[in-house]
Amino acid sequence: MKETKEKFLKDSSAKSKDLEHKSRLQHAFDNYHNKQKKSLLQFSDLQLAKERAGGIRQKSIENLEKYLIEFESNFIKNGGKLIWARDAEEALIEIDKIIQKHAPEFIIKSKSMATEEIGLNEFLAEKKIDAIETDLGEFVQQLAGEAPYHIVTPCLQKTKEEIKLLFEPIRKKNGETADTENNSAEELTNTARKYLRRYLQTAKIGITGANFLLADCGAIAITENEGNAFFCASATETHIAVVGIEKIIPSINDLELLWPLLATFGTGQKITTYNHIISGPRQADETEGPKEFYLVLIDNGRSELLEKTEQRRALACIRCGACYNVCPVYKNIGGHVYNHVYGGPIGKVITPHLAKDKNFSHLSQASSLCGACTEICPVGIDLHKLILFNRRDEVTENKISTPIAIGAEKLIWLAWKTAMLKRSNMDKGGAKAKNILLKLLFKKLWGKERELPKVAEKSFNQLMREQRNIS
C-alpha cells in the first residue's frame, strides 16, 4: 500500500539526518564487532563452518515436511501438545483458548520474534491481560511503548540516561530511592530484576519462542543470556512456545555447530550463558517443569515463500541479526522505520512475503546491494541476490513498468550499447548536452538528497590524447 511506502520514505529521511542516532548505532556495532573478532577465533576454518551450517539449514528447508512430521510424532510422544496455525489470526485464537482455561491476570514472556510477528501483546491487551516482557531489552522497549529496535538487542538505540528515566516508576514500585549519582548499568539491571522477579515467581503461564526445533527428539532449543526464558518455560504451570515452522533442524547433534555460530554472530560471544533443550512437560518422576507444554507452530506466509525457488533460501536464517550490524542502510535509518518486526537485509527479503496485509515491496529497493550482509551471514544466504529476486518479482507480478517505461528503458540501453561499441561515440554531443540528458532521465531516480554527478567538459580519453599529442 502506498501509505506504507510513504511512511518509510518520510521516517527514513528524518532518521538519516539524525547524527546522534547514527552515533549511538555505530557505537553499538563497534562493540559488537570487537567482541566478535575474539569469538571467531574458536573456528579453525570459519568458511567451512559456515558451509556446514548452511548445508544443515538448506537440508531442513528442502525437506521441511518430512522433518516437521518427524518432529510432531516425537513431540507428542514426549507429552507435548502441538498446534498448527496457518496465519497470525489462527495462532492468536488458539493461544487465547489456552489462556482462557487458566484465567490469569498476567502472563510472562521471553523475547520472541514470532510473538511480535503475530501481534500477541496487542491481542492480549485487548483481552485485558498484561503481557510482562522479562527480557531486559524487551522490557525497556515495553516501558517506552515501542517495538523492538533490533532482532537481537531490542533497545540498541537507548542510552543509560533514557533507560534510567523509564525506570523511575519501577524504582518507586520497588520501594527504591532515586539515586541521581549512580547511573550504572548494573544498578539499572538490578532494578529490573527486582521488579520482574515477583512476576517470574507467581505467573501461571509463560510464553517463549525457540531458536530451533529438533526433529529427531521432538524438543525445542532455546539460547539466551539472562535466564528469563528458562523461568518462563519451567517455573510456570503452563508453557506456550510460539515458533515458525522454518526453525526445524534434523538432529540435536546439529546444535554442536549452530549454537556457537548463533552466539558468535548474534552477540559476539563464543557461546551464550544459557542453552536449553526442552522436550516436554513435567514427567511423573520429575519435580520441576510445567504441567502443560503447548507448541504453536506458525506458517504465516512461510509456505508461500517456500514455493519461491530462489527466495526460499531466506528461510534458512537463524535470526542472529549479523546482517543488520553491517548493513549501511540499517546503520543510517535504524530499526523502527521498517514498520515491521523483521528489519535489515533479511527483513527486506522475507517481510514482503510474511506481511500480506500490507505492501512492503518497497523494502527491496532500500538496499545498496553492497553484499556485506551476504558476506557475514553464518549460514551462507546470498541476501543481496534475494533482494534482487524480490525486485524482479515485484516488477513482473505487479506490472510496475508500463509499455512506455519499458520502451524508454530499451531505448536507453540501445544508446548505451551504441556508445560502448565505439569509443568515439562516447565523446559526441558535448558535456552540456549530456548533463541535460542525465538530469531529464535520472534526476528523480537519483533522489532529492544527492547531487547528480556532472559530466566533465573533457573526458579522460580526450585529456590523455591532448597530453600525448595523439590525434
ZALO-983103 format. One record per residue (C-alpha): x, y, z; residue number from 0; residue in one letter. Coordinates in Angstrom, 1 decimal, padded with zeros to 4 digits. Layout:
BEGIN
{r {X Y Z} NUM 'A'}
...
//
This chain:
BEGIN
{r {000.0 000.0 000.0} 0 'M'}
{r {001.2 003.5 -000.9} 1 'K'}
{r {000.9 004.8 002.7} 2 'E'}
{r {003.4 002.2 003.9} 3 'T'}
{r {006.0 003.2 001.4} 4 'K'}
{r {005.4 007.0 002.0} 5 'E'}
{r {005.8 006.5 005.8} 6 'K'}
{r {009.0 004.6 005.2} 7 'F'}
{r {010.4 007.3 003.0} 8 'L'}
{r {009.4 010.0 005.4} 9 'K'}
{r {010.7 008.3 008.5} 10 'D'}
{r {014.0 007.1 006.9} 11 'S'}
{r {014.7 010.6 005.6} 12 'S'}
{r {014.3 012.0 009.1} 13 'A'}
{r {016.4 009.3 010.7} 14 'K'}
{r {019.2 009.5 008.2} 15 'S'}
{r {019.8 013.2 009.2} 16 'K'}
{r {019.8 012.4 013.0} 17 'D'}
{r {023.6 012.4 013.7} 18 'L'}
{r {023.1 011.5 017.4} 19 'E'}
{r {021.1 008.4 016.4} 20 'H'}
{r {023.8 007.4 013.9} 21 'K'}
{r {026.5 007.8 016.6} 22 'S'}
{r {024.6 005.5 019.0} 23 'R'}
{r {024.2 002.8 016.4} 24 'L'}
{r {027.8 003.0 015.3} 25 'Q'}
{r {029.0 002.7 018.9} 26 'H'}
{r {026.9 -000.4 019.5} 27 'A'}
{r {028.1 -002.0 016.2} 28 'F'}
{r {031.7 -001.2 017.0} 29 'D'}
{r {031.4 -003.0 020.4} 30 'N'}
{r {029.7 -006.0 018.6} 31 'Y'}
{r {032.5 -006.3 016.0} 32 'H'}
{r {035.2 -006.0 018.7} 33 'N'}
{r {033.7 -008.8 020.7} 34 'K'}
{r {033.0 -010.9 017.6} 35 'Q'}
{r {036.7 -010.8 016.4} 36 'K'}
{r {037.8 -012.8 019.5} 37 'K'}
{r {034.9 -015.3 019.3} 38 'S'}
{r {035.6 -016.0 015.6} 39 'L'}
{r {039.0 -017.5 016.6} 40 'L'}
{r {037.2 -020.6 018.0} 41 'Q'}
{r {036.6 -021.7 014.4} 42 'F'}
{r {039.7 -023.2 012.8} 43 'S'}
{r {038.0 -022.9 009.4} 44 'D'}
{r {035.2 -020.3 009.5} 45 'L'}
{r {034.2 -020.7 005.9} 46 'Q'}
{r {033.9 -024.5 006.3} 47 'L'}
{r {031.8 -023.9 009.5} 48 'A'}
{r {029.5 -021.6 007.5} 49 'K'}
{r {029.2 -024.0 004.7} 50 'E'}
{r {028.3 -026.9 007.0} 51 'R'}
{r {025.7 -024.8 008.9} 52 'A'}
{r {024.3 -023.6 005.6} 53 'G'}
{r {024.0 -027.2 004.4} 54 'G'}
{r {022.2 -028.2 007.6} 55 'I'}
{r {019.7 -025.4 007.2} 56 'R'}
{r {019.3 -025.9 003.5} 57 'Q'}
{r {018.6 -029.6 004.1} 58 'K'}
{r {016.0 -028.7 006.7} 59 'S'}
{r {014.2 -026.3 004.3} 60 'I'}
{r {014.3 -028.6 001.3} 61 'E'}
{r {012.8 -031.5 003.4} 62 'N'}
{r {010.6 -029.3 005.6} 63 'L'}
{r {007.5 -031.5 005.5} 64 'E'}
{r {009.5 -034.7 006.3} 65 'K'}
{r {011.2 -033.2 009.4} 66 'Y'}
{r {008.0 -031.5 010.7} 67 'L'}
{r {006.2 -034.8 010.6} 68 'I'}
{r {009.1 -036.5 012.4} 69 'E'}
{r {009.1 -033.7 015.0} 70 'F'}
{r {005.4 -033.8 015.5} 71 'E'}
{r {005.5 -037.6 016.2} 72 'S'}
{r {008.3 -037.3 018.7} 73 'N'}
{r {007.0 -034.1 020.4} 74 'F'}
{r {003.6 -035.8 021.1} 75 'I'}
{r {005.4 -038.9 022.4} 76 'K'}
{r {007.1 -036.6 024.9} 77 'N'}
{r {003.8 -035.4 026.2} 78 'G'}
{r {003.6 -032.0 024.4} 79 'G'}
{r {000.5 -030.6 022.7} 80 'K'}
{r {001.1 -029.4 019.2} 81 'L'}
{r {-001.0 -026.8 017.5} 82 'I'}
{r {-000.6 -025.9 013.8} 83 'W'}
{r {-001.5 -022.3 012.8} 84 'A'}
{r {-001.8 -021.2 009.2} 85 'R'}
{r {-001.7 -017.5 010.0} 86 'D'}
{r {-001.4 -014.9 012.8} 87 'A'}
{r {-005.2 -014.9 013.4} 88 'E'}
{r {-005.4 -018.6 013.8} 89 'E'}
{r {-002.4 -018.6 016.2} 90 'A'}
{r {-003.9 -015.9 018.4} 91 'L'}
{r {-007.3 -017.8 018.6} 92 'I'}
{r {-005.5 -021.0 019.7} 93 'E'}
{r {-003.3 -019.1 022.3} 94 'I'}
{r {-006.4 -017.4 023.6} 95 'D'}
{r {-008.2 -020.7 024.2} 96 'K'}
{r {-005.3 -021.9 026.3} 97 'I'}
{r {-005.1 -018.7 028.3} 98 'I'}
{r {-008.8 -018.6 029.0} 99 'Q'}
{r {-008.7 -022.0 030.7} 100 'K'}
{r {-006.4 -020.6 033.3} 101 'H'}
{r {-007.8 -017.0 033.5} 102 'A'}
{r {-004.6 -015.3 034.5} 103 'P'}
{r {-004.3 -011.6 035.3} 104 'E'}
{r {-001.0 -011.6 033.5} 105 'F'}
{r {001.4 -013.8 031.6} 106 'I'}
{r {005.2 -013.6 031.4} 107 'I'}
{r {007.1 -013.6 028.1} 108 'K'}
{r {010.7 -014.1 026.9} 109 'S'}
{r {012.0 -012.5 023.8} 110 'K'}
{r {010.2 -013.9 020.7} 111 'S'}
{r {010.1 -012.5 017.2} 112 'M'}
{r {007.3 -014.9 016.4} 113 'A'}
{r {005.0 -013.4 019.0} 114 'T'}
{r {005.9 -009.9 017.7} 115 'E'}
{r {005.1 -011.1 014.2} 116 'E'}
{r {001.6 -012.2 015.2} 117 'I'}
{r {000.9 -009.2 017.4} 118 'G'}
{r {000.4 -011.2 020.6} 119 'L'}
{r {001.0 -008.4 023.1} 120 'N'}
{r {-001.6 -006.1 021.4} 121 'E'}
{r {-004.0 -009.0 021.2} 122 'F'}
{r {-003.6 -009.7 025.0} 123 'L'}
{r {-004.0 -006.0 025.8} 124 'A'}
{r {-007.4 -006.1 024.1} 125 'E'}
{r {-008.3 -009.1 026.3} 126 'K'}
{r {-007.3 -007.0 029.4} 127 'K'}
{r {-004.3 -009.4 030.1} 128 'I'}
{r {-000.9 -007.9 030.9} 129 'D'}
{r {002.0 -009.4 028.9} 130 'A'}
{r {005.1 -008.9 031.0} 131 'I'}
{r {008.3 -008.8 028.9} 132 'E'}
{r {011.0 -010.4 031.0} 133 'T'}
{r {013.9 -009.9 028.6} 134 'D'}
{r {015.7 -006.8 029.8} 135 'L'}
{r {015.8 -005.2 026.3} 136 'G'}
{r {012.2 -006.0 025.5} 137 'E'}
{r {011.2 -004.8 029.0} 138 'F'}
{r {012.8 -001.4 028.3} 139 'V'}
{r {011.0 -001.1 024.9} 140 'Q'}
{r {007.8 -002.1 026.6} 141 'Q'}
{r {008.1 000.7 029.1} 142 'L'}
{r {008.9 003.1 026.3} 143 'A'}
{r {005.8 001.9 024.4} 144 'G'}
{r {008.0 000.9 021.4} 145 'E'}
{r {008.5 -002.2 019.3} 146 'A'}
{r {011.9 -003.9 019.4} 147 'P'}
{r {014.6 -001.9 017.6} 148 'Y'}
{r {016.8 -004.8 016.6} 149 'H'}
{r {016.2 -008.6 016.3} 150 'I'}
{r {018.8 -009.5 018.9} 151 'V'}
{r {019.3 -006.3 021.0} 152 'T'}
{r {015.8 -004.8 021.3} 153 'P'}
{r {016.8 -001.4 022.9} 154 'C'}
{r {020.0 -000.9 020.9} 155 'L'}
{r {019.3 002.8 020.4} 156 'Q'}
{r {018.6 003.7 024.1} 157 'K'}
{r {021.2 005.4 026.3} 158 'T'}
{r {021.6 004.6 030.0} 159 'K'}
{r {020.1 008.0 030.8} 160 'E'}
{r {017.0 007.3 028.8} 161 'E'}
{r {016.6 003.9 030.4} 162 'I'}
{r {017.0 005.4 033.9} 163 'K'}
{r {014.1 007.8 033.2} 164 'L'}
{r {011.9 004.9 032.0} 165 'L'}
{r {012.8 003.0 035.2} 166 'F'}
{r {011.8 005.8 037.7} 167 'E'}
{r {008.2 004.4 038.1} 168 'P'}
{r {009.7 000.9 038.5} 169 'I'}
{r {012.0 002.2 041.3} 170 'R'}
{r {009.1 003.6 043.1} 171 'K'}
{r {007.2 000.4 042.9} 172 'K'}
{r {010.3 -001.4 044.2} 173 'N'}
{r {010.5 001.0 047.1} 174 'G'}
{r {013.9 002.2 045.9} 175 'E'}
{r {015.0 005.8 046.4} 176 'T'}
{r {016.1 007.7 043.3} 177 'A'}
{r {019.9 007.9 043.1} 178 'D'}
{r {020.8 010.6 040.7} 179 'T'}
{r {024.5 009.9 041.1} 180 'E'}
{r {024.5 006.2 040.5} 181 'N'}
{r {023.5 005.5 036.9} 182 'N'}
{r {025.4 002.3 036.3} 183 'S'}
{r {024.1 -000.5 034.0} 184 'A'}
{r {024.4 -002.9 036.9} 185 'E'}
{r {022.1 -000.7 039.1} 186 'E'}
{r {019.5 -000.4 036.4} 187 'L'}
{r {019.7 -004.2 035.7} 188 'T'}
{r {019.1 -004.9 039.4} 189 'N'}
{r {016.1 -002.6 039.4} 190 'T'}
{r {014.5 -004.5 036.6} 191 'A'}
{r {015.5 -007.8 038.2} 192 'R'}
{r {013.8 -006.9 041.5} 193 'K'}
{r {010.7 -005.7 039.7} 194 'Y'}
{r {010.4 -008.7 037.3} 195 'L'}
{r {011.2 -011.4 039.9} 196 'R'}
{r {007.7 -011.1 041.5} 197 'R'}
{r {006.1 -011.9 038.2} 198 'Y'}
{r {008.5 -014.7 037.3} 199 'L'}
{r {007.8 -016.4 040.6} 200 'Q'}
{r {004.0 -016.1 040.5} 201 'T'}
{r {003.0 -016.4 036.9} 202 'A'}
{r {000.7 -019.2 035.8} 203 'K'}
{r {001.6 -019.1 032.1} 204 'I'}
{r {004.9 -018.4 030.4} 205 'G'}
{r {005.3 -017.8 026.7} 206 'I'}
{r {008.6 -018.2 024.8} 207 'T'}
{r {009.9 -018.6 021.3} 208 'G'}
{r {012.5 -021.1 020.3} 209 'A'}
{r {015.7 -020.9 018.2} 210 'N'}
{r {015.5 -024.4 016.8} 211 'F'}
{r {013.1 -027.4 016.6} 212 'L'}
{r {014.8 -030.7 016.9} 213 'L'}
{r {013.2 -033.3 014.6} 214 'A'}
{r {014.9 -036.4 016.0} 215 'D'}
{r {013.9 -035.9 019.6} 216 'C'}
{r {010.8 -033.7 019.4} 217 'G'}
{r {012.3 -030.9 021.5} 218 'A'}
{r {012.8 -027.2 021.2} 219 'I'}
{r {016.2 -025.4 021.7} 220 'A'}
{r {016.4 -022.0 023.4} 221 'I'}
{r {019.5 -019.9 023.7} 222 'T'}
{r {019.7 -016.9 026.0} 223 'E'}
{r {021.9 -014.8 028.3} 224 'N'}
{r {019.5 -013.7 031.1} 225 'E'}
{r {017.8 -016.9 032.3} 226 'G'}
{r {014.4 -015.4 032.0} 227 'N'}
{r {013.4 -017.7 029.1} 228 'A'}
{r {014.0 -020.7 031.4} 229 'F'}
{r {011.8 -019.2 034.1} 230 'F'}
{r {009.0 -018.7 031.6} 231 'C'}
{r {009.4 -022.3 030.4} 232 'A'}
{r {009.9 -024.1 033.7} 233 'S'}
{r {008.6 -022.0 036.6} 234 'A'}
{r {005.0 -021.8 035.3} 235 'T'}
{r {002.2 -024.3 035.3} 236 'E'}
{r {001.7 -023.9 031.5} 237 'T'}
{r {004.4 -023.2 028.9} 238 'H'}
{r {003.4 -022.0 025.5} 239 'I'}
{r {006.1 -021.8 022.8} 240 'A'}
{r {005.3 -019.9 019.6} 241 'V'}
{r {007.7 -020.9 016.7} 242 'V'}
{r {007.9 -020.6 013.0} 243 'G'}
{r {007.9 -023.8 011.0} 244 'I'}
{r {011.2 -023.0 009.4} 245 'E'}
{r {013.1 -023.4 012.7} 246 'K'}
{r {013.3 -027.1 012.2} 247 'I'}
{r {016.7 -028.9 012.1} 248 'I'}
{r {017.2 -032.6 011.6} 249 'P'}
{r {019.1 -033.6 014.8} 250 'S'}
{r {020.1 -032.5 018.2} 251 'I'}
{r {023.7 -033.1 017.1} 252 'N'}
{r {023.4 -030.1 014.7} 253 'D'}
{r {023.4 -027.8 017.8} 254 'L'}
{r {027.1 -028.5 018.2} 255 'E'}
{r {027.8 -026.2 015.3} 256 'L'}
{r {024.7 -024.0 015.2} 257 'L'}
{r {024.8 -022.8 018.8} 258 'W'}
{r {028.4 -021.5 018.7} 259 'P'}
{r {027.7 -019.8 015.3} 260 'L'}
{r {024.5 -018.2 016.6} 261 'L'}
{r {026.3 -016.9 019.7} 262 'A'}
{r {029.3 -015.6 017.7} 263 'T'}
{r {027.3 -013.8 015.0} 264 'F'}
{r {024.4 -012.8 017.3} 265 'G'}
{r {026.1 -011.3 020.3} 266 'T'}
{r {029.8 -011.7 019.7} 267 'G'}
{r {030.2 -014.5 022.3} 268 'Q'}
{r {031.7 -017.9 022.0} 269 'K'}
{r {028.6 -019.4 023.5} 270 'I'}
{r {025.6 -017.8 025.2} 271 'T'}
{r {025.2 -018.1 029.0} 272 'T'}
{r {022.3 -020.4 028.9} 273 'Y'}
{r {021.3 -023.0 026.3} 274 'N'}
{r {018.2 -025.2 027.0} 275 'H'}
{r {016.7 -028.2 025.3} 276 'I'}
{r {013.1 -028.7 026.4} 277 'I'}
{r {011.4 -031.9 025.3} 278 'S'}
{r {008.0 -031.7 027.0} 279 'G'}
{r {006.1 -031.0 030.2} 280 'P'}
{r {007.0 -032.3 033.6} 281 'R'}
{r {007.1 -036.1 033.8} 282 'Q'}
{r {005.8 -038.3 036.6} 283 'A'}
{r {009.3 -038.7 038.1} 284 'D'}
{r {010.3 -035.1 037.8} 285 'E'}
{r {009.9 -032.3 040.3} 286 'T'}
{r {010.3 -029.3 038.0} 287 'E'}
{r {008.8 -028.0 034.8} 288 'G'}
{r {005.3 -027.1 033.6} 289 'P'}
{r {002.3 -029.4 033.8} 290 'K'}
{r {001.4 -028.5 030.3} 291 'E'}
{r {003.6 -027.7 027.3} 292 'F'}
{r {001.9 -026.3 024.2} 293 'Y'}
{r {003.8 -025.6 021.0} 294 'L'}
{r {002.1 -023.3 018.4} 295 'V'}
{r {003.8 -023.8 015.0} 296 'L'}
{r {003.0 -020.9 012.7} 297 'I'}
{r {003.1 -020.8 008.9} 298 'D'}
{r {002.0 -017.2 008.3} 299 'N'}
{r {003.3 -017.0 004.7} 300 'G'}
{r {006.3 -019.3 005.1} 301 'R'}
{r {004.8 -021.9 002.8} 302 'S'}
{r {004.3 -019.3 000.1} 303 'E'}
{r {007.9 -018.2 000.5} 304 'L'}
{r {008.9 -021.9 000.3} 305 'L'}
{r {007.3 -022.0 -003.2} 306 'E'}
{r {009.7 -019.3 -004.4} 307 'K'}
{r {012.6 -021.4 -005.7} 308 'T'}
{r {015.2 -018.6 -005.2} 309 'E'}
{r {013.9 -016.8 -002.2} 310 'Q'}
{r {013.1 -019.9 -000.1} 311 'R'}
{r {016.8 -019.9 000.9} 312 'R'}
{r {015.9 -017.0 003.3} 313 'A'}
{r {014.0 -019.5 005.4} 314 'L'}
{r {017.4 -020.9 006.4} 315 'A'}
{r {018.0 -017.7 008.5} 316 'C'}
{r {018.9 -018.4 012.2} 317 'I'}
{r {017.9 -014.9 013.3} 318 'R'}
{r {021.4 -013.9 014.5} 319 'C'}
{r {021.0 -010.3 013.4} 320 'G'}
{r {024.5 -010.1 012.0} 321 'A'}
{r {023.3 -008.7 008.6} 322 'C'}
{r {021.7 -005.8 010.5} 323 'Y'}
{r {025.0 -004.9 012.0} 324 'N'}
{r {026.9 -004.5 008.7} 325 'V'}
{r {024.1 -003.0 006.6} 326 'C'}
{r {024.8 000.6 005.6} 327 'P'}
{r {021.1 001.3 005.2} 328 'V'}
{r {020.3 000.0 008.7} 329 'Y'}
{r {023.2 001.9 010.2} 330 'K'}
{r {021.7 005.1 008.7} 331 'N'}
{r {018.0 004.7 009.4} 332 'I'}
{r {017.7 002.2 012.3} 333 'G'}
{r {015.0 -000.4 013.0} 334 'G'}
{r {011.7 001.3 013.5} 335 'H'}
{r {011.4 002.8 010.1} 336 'V'}
{r {010.9 -000.7 008.6} 337 'Y'}
{r {007.5 -000.7 010.4} 338 'N'}
{r {007.7 -004.5 010.8} 339 'H'}
{r {009.3 -006.9 013.2} 340 'V'}
{r {011.9 -008.0 010.7} 341 'Y'}
{r {014.2 -005.2 009.5} 342 'G'}
{r {017.6 -005.1 008.0} 343 'G'}
{r {018.6 -007.2 004.9} 344 'P'}
{r {016.7 -010.3 006.0} 345 'I'}
{r {013.6 -008.3 006.6} 346 'G'}
{r {013.8 -006.8 003.1} 347 'K'}
{r {013.7 -010.4 001.7} 348 'V'}
{r {011.1 -012.1 004.0} 349 'I'}
{r {008.7 -009.2 005.1} 350 'T'}
{r {007.0 -008.8 001.7} 351 'P'}
{r {006.1 -012.5 001.8} 352 'H'}
{r {005.1 -012.7 005.5} 353 'L'}
{r {003.1 -009.4 005.9} 354 'A'}
{r {000.4 -009.9 003.3} 355 'K'}
{r {-001.9 -007.3 004.9} 356 'D'}
{r {000.4 -004.5 003.8} 357 'K'}
{r {002.6 -004.0 000.8} 358 'N'}
{r {006.3 -004.0 001.8} 359 'F'}
{r {007.8 -004.4 -001.7} 360 'S'}
{r {009.5 -001.0 -001.3} 361 'H'}
{r {011.9 -002.5 001.2} 362 'L'}
{r {013.7 -004.4 -001.5} 363 'S'}
{r {014.5 -001.0 -003.1} 364 'Q'}
{r {016.1 000.2 000.2} 365 'A'}
{r {019.4 -001.6 -000.5} 366 'S'}
{r {022.8 -000.6 -001.8} 367 'S'}
{r {023.4 -004.2 -002.9} 368 'L'}
{r {026.9 -003.9 -001.4} 369 'C'}
{r {026.9 -007.6 -000.4} 370 'G'}
{r {028.1 -007.0 003.2} 371 'A'}
{r {025.1 -009.0 004.5} 372 'C'}
{r {025.9 -011.9 002.3} 373 'T'}
{r {029.5 -011.9 003.4} 374 'E'}
{r {028.7 -012.0 007.1} 375 'I'}
{r {025.8 -014.4 007.1} 376 'C'}
{r {026.8 -017.5 009.1} 377 'P'}
{r {024.6 -019.9 007.1} 378 'V'}
{r {025.6 -018.5 003.7} 379 'G'}
{r {022.4 -016.9 002.5} 380 'I'}
{r {023.0 -014.7 -000.6} 381 'D'}
{r {020.9 -011.9 000.8} 382 'L'}
{r {021.7 -009.2 -001.7} 383 'H'}
{r {020.8 -011.6 -004.6} 384 'K'}
{r {017.5 -012.5 -002.9} 385 'L'}
{r {016.7 -008.8 -002.6} 386 'I'}
{r {017.2 -008.5 -006.4} 387 'L'}
{r {014.9 -011.5 -006.9} 388 'F'}
{r {012.2 -009.7 -004.9} 389 'N'}
{r {012.7 -006.6 -007.1} 390 'R'}
{r {012.3 -008.7 -010.2} 391 'R'}
{r {009.1 -010.4 -008.9} 392 'D'}
{r {007.6 -007.1 -007.9} 393 'E'}
{r {008.0 -005.8 -011.5} 394 'V'}
{r {006.7 -008.9 -013.2} 395 'T'}
{r {003.9 -009.8 -010.9} 396 'E'}
{r {002.5 -006.3 -010.3} 397 'N'}
{r {003.4 -005.0 -013.8} 398 'K'}
{r {005.1 -001.9 -012.4} 399 'I'}
{r {006.6 -001.0 -015.7} 400 'S'}
{r {004.3 000.4 -018.3} 401 'T'}
{r {004.8 -000.2 -022.0} 402 'P'}
{r {006.1 003.4 -022.3} 403 'I'}
{r {008.6 002.8 -019.5} 404 'A'}
{r {009.7 -000.5 -021.0} 405 'I'}
{r {010.2 001.2 -024.4} 406 'G'}
{r {012.2 004.0 -022.8} 407 'A'}
{r {014.4 001.6 -021.0} 408 'E'}
{r {015.1 -000.3 -024.2} 409 'K'}
{r {016.0 002.9 -025.9} 410 'L'}
{r {018.4 003.9 -023.1} 411 'I'}
{r {020.2 000.6 -023.2} 412 'W'}
{r {020.4 000.8 -027.0} 413 'L'}
{r {022.0 004.2 -026.8} 414 'A'}
{r {024.4 002.9 -024.1} 415 'W'}
{r {025.3 -000.2 -026.2} 416 'K'}
{r {026.0 002.0 -029.3} 417 'T'}
{r {028.2 004.3 -027.3} 418 'A'}
{r {030.2 001.4 -025.7} 419 'M'}
{r {030.8 -000.3 -029.0} 420 'L'}
{r {032.8 002.6 -030.4} 421 'K'}
{r {035.0 004.9 -028.2} 422 'R'}
{r {034.5 007.9 -030.4} 423 'S'}
{r {030.7 007.7 -029.9} 424 'N'}
{r {031.1 008.4 -026.2} 425 'M'}
{r {032.5 011.9 -026.9} 426 'D'}
{r {029.7 013.0 -029.1} 427 'K'}
{r {027.2 015.6 -028.0} 428 'G'}
{r {029.4 017.5 -025.6} 429 'G'}
{r {029.2 017.8 -021.8} 430 'A'}
{r {026.4 020.3 -021.7} 431 'K'}
{r {024.0 018.1 -023.7} 432 'A'}
{r {024.9 015.1 -021.7} 433 'K'}
{r {024.3 016.8 -018.4} 434 'N'}
{r {020.8 018.0 -019.6} 435 'I'}
{r {020.1 014.4 -020.7} 436 'L'}
{r {021.2 012.9 -017.4} 437 'L'}
{r {019.1 015.4 -015.5} 438 'K'}
{r {016.0 014.6 -017.6} 439 'L'}
{r {016.4 010.8 -017.3} 440 'L'}
{r {017.8 010.2 -013.8} 441 'F'}
{r {017.3 013.2 -011.5} 442 'K'}
{r {014.1 011.9 -010.0} 443 'K'}
{r {015.5 008.4 -009.6} 444 'L'}
{r {018.8 009.8 -008.1} 445 'W'}
{r {016.8 011.3 -005.2} 446 'G'}
{r {016.5 014.7 -003.5} 447 'K'}
{r {019.3 014.1 -001.1} 448 'E'}
{r {022.1 013.6 -003.6} 449 'R'}
{r {023.5 015.8 -006.3} 450 'E'}
{r {023.6 014.3 -009.7} 451 'L'}
{r {027.3 013.9 -010.9} 452 'P'}
{r {028.2 016.2 -013.8} 453 'K'}
{r {029.9 015.1 -017.0} 454 'V'}
{r {033.3 016.8 -017.3} 455 'A'}
{r {034.0 019.2 -020.2} 456 'E'}
{r {036.6 016.8 -021.5} 457 'K'}
{r {036.7 013.0 -021.0} 458 'S'}
{r {039.7 011.2 -019.6} 459 'F'}
{r {040.3 009.9 -023.1} 460 'N'}
{r {040.4 013.4 -024.6} 461 'Q'}
{r {042.7 014.7 -021.9} 462 'L'}
{r {045.1 011.8 -022.4} 463 'M'}
{r {045.2 012.3 -026.2} 464 'R'}
{r {045.8 016.0 -025.8} 465 'E'}
{r {048.7 015.4 -023.3} 466 'Q'}
{r {050.3 012.8 -025.6} 467 'R'}
{r {049.6 014.7 -028.8} 468 'N'}
{r {047.5 011.9 -030.2} 469 'I'}
{r {045.2 012.9 -032.9} 470 'S'}
//
